[in-house]
Every structure is written in C-alpha cells, then in structure tokens.
Amino acid sequence: MQPQASSGHVASYYAASSNSTSQRPMLEGDVECDVCVVGAGFTGISAALHLAERGHRVVVLESVAIGFGASGRNGGQIVNSYSRDMDVIEKQNGAETARALGAMAFEGNQIIRQRIEKYQIDCDLKEGNLFAACNKKQWQGLKEQKALWERYGHQKLELLEGEEVRREIGSDRYVGALVDHSGGHLHPLNLVLGQAAALESLGGKIFEHSPVTRVEHGEPVTLHTPKGRVTAQRVVMAGNAYLQGLLPKLESKAMPCGTQIITTEPLSAELAARLLPNDKAVEDCNYLLDYYRLTADNRLLYGGGVNYGGQESASIEAAIRPKMLATFPELGDVRVDYAWSGNFLLTLNRLPQFGRINSNVYYAQGYSGHGVTCSHLAGKLVAETISGEETRFEAFAQISHLPMPGGRLLRVPLSAMGAWFYAMRDRLAV
C-alpha cells in the first residue's frame, strides 16, 4: 500500500500541494435528499454541482476523501475527445451516434474552464497540450486526427514537424506533434476540491469516510454506510474504478487499470524552459503512452505505463524514471520527490459507460484514460437527464458494452498480452 497524507490521500505531489486539508464529517444517522451521489471525484462532484445549481438537494458519500481516486492522482492534462476517436465511434456505432458524441467531444474542456472562472478555483491552470509522434506512422496519424477533429468543428489545432517540435519540447524523440491550443493542464486535486467547496456553498452536503455498504433499490433508494443511511429519490453511482462491487452487473464489462507518476524536485527556471519552452503538457502517441508536464513550481511530472488489474508496481520510480530519462537525458542527477499510482477504469471498446439501473439509479464510468474532461461532461449529462433532459445522456447510454474477454480470471493476462502486442507495434512502427 502507498503511504497516505494526513488528508487521507496517497502521498502524492498533489496531496502535498493541495489548497485545503480540511476534512468533511463521516455520515452518522439518517439523511434524506433528492439525489445521493456515491463518489467524490470528478464525475460525482461535477454531477452534484450541476444538480445543486438546478435546485436539487444533493448528498455526496465518499469512502475516503474528496479526490481520493483517479481524480486526485491523474496527470492533470486537459485532453479533448474520448479514448476512442470519432472515426472509430462512427465505424462501430454508426453515423448518428458519432454525430451526437462528436457534438460533445470538446465540451468537457469548456465545462472545466467555466467552473474555474465561475467559482474562482485556484488550480494552476495552464494553456495548451501536445500529441507527440515518435515515428512517421504516428505522424501520419496526427495529420489524420487534425482533419478528423476539424470535421467535427474543432479548429484550434496546429501541426509541427521536425525542428518545429523543438520549440515546444526539448527532446530529440519526436518527428512531429499536434498542438491543441484549447487543451491545457492543471492541478486536478485542487480542481475537484474547489468544485466541492462550490457545491457546499450551494447547500450540498459531502460526507467523507462513509463507504456505501449496501444499496436497497426501490422508490426511494436507501444507501447504507457503517454509521448512517441516506434515503434518496435518485442515486448517481460515480465511484468509477473504486466502486468495490456496488454495480456487480457491470463488473465484467470493465477492468481497473493502474498508471504511475513521478514528480521531480523543483527545476531551475532555465532547465524547465529547456524541457518545455512554452509550458504545454505532452503525451506521446504510443499505445502505452508517456505523458508529462511542468507543475506550477517547475517540477517535471512524468507518468506512463499501465498495470492491468490495478496492481501497484514494486517501485514506481524504477518503472517511470527510465522513461523520463529516455525523453530528457539531462535529468539523470535530478531527484524524484514523489511517486504514486492510481486506478482508472478500462472498457473493452474504450468508450465510457453511461446508463441506469431500474428507473432511478444512474451511473457514469469507464473513461479508459480520458477521464479529466469526459468526467466533467458526464456530470453535466447526468444532471440533465435527472432534470428531464435525457437526449444527450441517452446518446452514450445506448452504446453496447461487451464483457472483457476471459472473465475475472483471465481478463488481466489477456489485456496485458494485447498491450504487449501493440507496444511491439509502436517500437517497430508497423
């Protein structure tokens, strides 16, 4: 197990630099509300805040602390669209579904910025992110991605080739890059904490260290915690990879996966400017991709790799530091101050799972690595459908999700074998 900070979060850079360490109370006794949200990450807090703005009485139950899961541990990159892009969605789900999802593909980014501005959230927002091509095949893919996104109305894109890449990334690893000027990066834990405070300012209640142990379905729904109960007309399940058996019918259709991140000591302004001259976030185009950015205090935050099943690496620094040095060899003597991992939820088709159980229990999960933006969209769509505006939520809910191959026993090794195959393709550029 990773060590925990005093706030209950894992001992990450984010926990060490969070704006607030105040804790919310544990639920004790009985509470009634219009909507109970299970999980205080991006999906849950986004949904709760949108619902509270619409006048609903909202209670959030969190098993540990606000942002304890992926929302408080991720790379902090604002990346548009979904883990599967629009051409694949159209091929697999048809033109109508692709048009519906395409109309929302860049909305999560806008929601985040609206939240930051409206509620004056201090979360180190910086502009721009890049997709970096490691070979000519990936470079061709970026050209096609630009044309695809522009077909769906996204115009803030710029292709860089050869030496042009060096004006953004101080590394020789890449042959080209696609800049998304509408993307960006931020401190994700402070973002979710800021939205949680906004929810409370509107009368919403958040209870930490209050895991849901049992759900009594019906009208209303009753949720049990170790020391209390919530009775709600509607429920939103937003625990993603940390739901721990509360949605057993969906467990076969997704799998927790872990990613690892390290953060260096603060770098000199000169060195930081050499690595990322314009302070944009970067992710490469490999199947098992690397991603990195500078923090507000000039640390390099570098992540990558996937642990299928959500297992932790024996040494996160040993797993990630070689990747960092392959990109920036000059960091060989730089100290790593923080190393942590976190789980996201992977679906077979790499598209998020939205839906409902019975008529009054909603869920949104399975962002497959694109959770920062898509979870904020999900929260808005959940609030819309609970308020009677169902069209956009249903565009996702009608997508079919198949079980992960191999069942619970074999899904991890089979997924790992598939990842190995694609990683070899990346290396061979075939």
N, C-alpha and C positions, 0 to 999 in steps of 0.2 A: 504493500500500500504506500502511496505517496504521502509525505507529511502534509499536515493541514496548518493553514494560518489560523490566527486567533478568531477570524471571522467564520471559520468553518470551510472555507475554500481550500483547494490544494495550494501548496506554497509556490505560487507562480509569480512572474513579474507583475501580472495584473492585480493579484491579491495584495502584493507589496505596495502597489502604487494606486490603490483604489481611493476614490474620493470619500468613501464612507465605510466605517467598520461597525456601524450600529446594527444591532440585531433585532428582528421582529419577534414577538412572543410566540410561544407554542399554543396551539389551539387547545383550550380546556372548556368543556361544557358544550352546549348546543347553540348552533347559529343557523339562521335562515337567510336566504338570499335569492335573487333572481337567477344568477349564474355563478356556479362554482368552477373555477379553473384549477386544474391539477398540474402543477409545474410552473415555477417562476423563472423560466428562461425567456428567450426572445419570443417564442411563439405564445407562451402563456401571458406574459406581461403585455405584449402587443395586443393580443385579443382582449385582455382585461381593460386596458386603457381605452381602446376603441369602444368597448361596450359601456364603460363608465361615461365616456363623452356623449354617448347616446342615451344616457339616463338610467342604465341598468344598475341594480345593486349587485356588486361583484365581490366575491371572496376568493382569494388565491391560497391554495395549500401547497407548500413546498416541503419536500422531505428533508432537505438540509438547509441551504441558504440561497438567496436570490442569486441567480447566475452560477450556481454550483457546477452545472454540467457544461455542455459544449458552448453555451452562450458566454460563459466567463473564462473559457480556455482556448478559444479558436485563434486563428491567425490575424483576425481583425481586418480582413480585406473586404471591401465593398465590391463584389463581383456581380455583374448583371447576368440575367437569364437563369437557366437551370443546369443541372448536371448533365442532362441530355439536351442538345441544341435543337432548334426549331425544325431543321430538315429531318432529323431522326423522329421527332414527335409527329411530323406530318406523315412520314412513311409508315410508322407503326400505328398511329391513331386516327389518321385521316385529316383532310384539309380543314374541316370545320373546327376540330379540336385544336389544331395548330394555330388557326387564326385567333381563337379565343385565348389560348395561352400566350401567343405572341403579343397580343394587346396588353398583357400584364407582365411581360418578361423583364421590363425595366422599371417597374413600379416600386419594387421593394427598396431600391436605392432612393427614390424620391420620398418614400414614407420615412426612412431613417433621417433624411435631411430636414424634413418637415418637423419631426419630433424634436430634433436637436434645436432648431430655431424656435419653435413654439414654447418649449419648456426650458430653454436656456441650459442645455445639458453640456457640461464640460467633459468631453471625451476625446480630446486630441485629434479632432477631425482634420485630415489632410487630403489633398485632391490628387486623383489620378491613379490608375493601375495599368500594368502591362502584362501581356501574354508573350512569353519569350520562346522562340523556336530554336531548338538545339540542332536541327538539321534541315535540309532542303525540303523534305516531305512535310515536316511540321510548318515550315514557312509557307508552303503552298496551302496548307490547311488554314493558316491565318488569313491569307488573301480571300479564301472562300468564306471564312467566318465573317469578315468585314462586309462582303457583299450580301451575305445572308442577313446579318443584323440590320443593314441599311434597307433591305427589302421589307423588314418589319418596323421601319420607322426610326431606327437608331442611327444618328448621324455624327455623333461626337467621337469619331474614330480616326486614327492616323497610323499608317504603316511605316515602319522604319526598317532599313536594310543595311547590312554590313556595318560600316563605320558610324552610321547614324545611330545605331543601337548604343554606341559608347557614350553618347551624350546623355543617356538615361541610366545605363548600367555599366559600372567599371569592371567588366569581365569579358574574357575572350570566348566564353562558352557558346554564344548565340549568333546565329546567322541573320536573324530578323526578329521583329517584335511588332505587336499590335498594341497601340496605346488607346485606352478607353478614358477619355478626358472626363467622363461623367462618373467614373469609378472613384475609388479612394481607399483610405484606411483610417482606423481609429482604435481606441481603447474599448474593447467590447464589454468588459465588466462594468466600466463606468457608464457606458450607454444603457445597459439594462438596469443598473442601479438608478440612473436618472429617470428612466421611464417608470420605475417602481415608485419613486418619490412623487412623480406626477400623478400616478394612479391614486395614491393615498391622499393627495391634495384634492381629489375629486370625490373622496369618500370611500374609495375601495379599501378593502382590508386584506392584509397579507399575513399569513401565519407560517413561520419557519419551523424546522424540526418537527413537522407534522405530516409524516408519511401516511398516505391513504392505505389502510389495511384491508378494507372491504367496501365493495360498492353494492348497494341494494337498488337494483333497477326498478323503475316504476314511475309514476307521476304523482308526487315529485320523486327525485332521486335522493337517496341518503348515502352519504360518504362517511365512513368511519375512520378515525385516526386513533392513536393509542390513548388519548385522553379526551376526545371530543367527537362531535358529529356535526355535519353540515347537511341541511336539507335545502335542496335547490330545485328550481323548476327546470333548469337546463345545466348540463355539465360540459366542460371542454377538457378533453384529455390532451395535455401538451407536455408530457414528460419525455417524448422522443426516445432516445436510447436508454433512458433511466426510468422507464415506467414500471419495470420489475413485475411483470406478469399481470398487470391490470387490464390489458387488452389481449387475452390469450388467443382469440381468433385471428389476430394479426401477426402473432409472433413468428409464424412460419414464413411470412411474406417480407421479412426484413431481418437484418443482422447488425448488431452493434460492431463498429469498427473503431480502432484507436488511431490517433495521429499524435506525433511527438513534436515538441517545440523546445528550442533552447534560446536563451537571450544572453547576449554578451554583457560585459561591463560597459559603461559609457565610453564611447569612442571620442577621439578628438574631433573638432569641427572639420578639420582638414581631411582626416581619414574618412569620416562619414560622407563628406561631399565627393570624395573619390569613388566610393562604392555606389552611391545612388545620388548623382548630382542634382536631380530635381525632386528628390524625396518622394518618389512614387513607390507603390507596392508592386511586387513582381511575383508571378507564378509561371513556371515553365509549362511546356506542352506535353510532357511525358505522361504516360498512364498513371504511374506512381510519381506524382509531381512534387517538386520542391517549391516552396513559397517563402518570401521574406520581405522585410520592410524595416525602416528605421522607426524607433519609438520617439516620443516627444523629447526624451533626454539623450538621444543619439546612441542608443543601444541598437545592435542588429538583432532582430527577432527572426529566427530561421526555423522552418518546420518542414516536415516531409515524411514520406513513408506511410504505410498502413499496416496495422496489426488486426488481422481478421479475427472476429470474435471479441475484440476489445481487450485482449491481454496486454499487459504492460511489458515494455522491454526491460531486460535486466539492467541496462544502463542507457538511458535516453541520450545522454551526451555522447556516448560511444557510437550510438546509431546515427546521430544527426551531425555531429561535428565534422566527420569526413565529407559529408555533402556540402557543408558550408565552405570548407577549405577547397573543395573542387571548384567552387564558384569564385571564392576570394582567397587565394593562397596567402595573401599578405596578413591574414588574421591568425596565423599559426601560433603567435605568442599571446593572443588576446584571451583573457579569462572568460569563462562562462559562469554567469552568476545565478541563472535559473534554468531549470529543466523540468518539464512536466508533460503529461499526456492527457487526452480527453477523448471521449467516445462520441461518434456521430452514428446515425442510423442509415444503413445502406439498403436500398431496394433493388430488386432484380433488374427492373427497367430504368433505374436511376432517376425516376420521377417521384415527386412527393405523394404521399398517401393522404388524401382528404376523404372524409366520409362521416357517417353517423351510425350509431348503434341504437336500435329501437327508434324512437322519434325525437329523443331529447338528449342524447349523449353524442357529442361531436368530437372528432379527432383530426389532428393535422401533424404529420411527422414524415420522416424518411427523406430528408433533403439531399442525402448522398454526397455531402461535401459542399453544398451551396447554401448553407443554412442562414448565413448572416442576412442576406437580402430576402430570400424566399420565406423565411420565418416571419418577417415583418409583413410581407404580403399576406401570408396565411392568417395572421392575427386579424388583419382588416377584413378578410373574406369570411372568417368565422363570425365576426361581429355583424357583417352584412346579412348572412343567412339567418342568424338568430333573430335579427330585426326584420325578417321577412323578405330580404332582397337576396334570392337564392341563386340567381343565374351564374354568377362568376364562380362561386364555390362549387356548383354542380359541374362546371367545365372540368374541374380536377376530379371531383368525386366519381364521375362516370368512367374514368380510366381504369382498365382492368389491371390487377396486380397478381402475378403468379407467385407461388411459393418459391423460396430459394431452393435450388437443386440440392439433393442429398439429405434434406430434413435437418433436424437439430444436430444429428451426429456427424454428418459429412459436409454440411454447408461451409464450415471453416476451411478444411483442407481443399475442397473443390474450388472455392473462391480464391484461395491462395495460389492454386495451380493456374487458374485463369489469369491472375495478376502477374505471375511469373512469365507466362506466355507473352502478354502484352509488354512487359518490361523488356523482354528479349527483343521484341519488335522495335521498341524505342531505340535500343542500343545498336541494332543492326540497320535501323532506318529503312525497314521494308514495309 
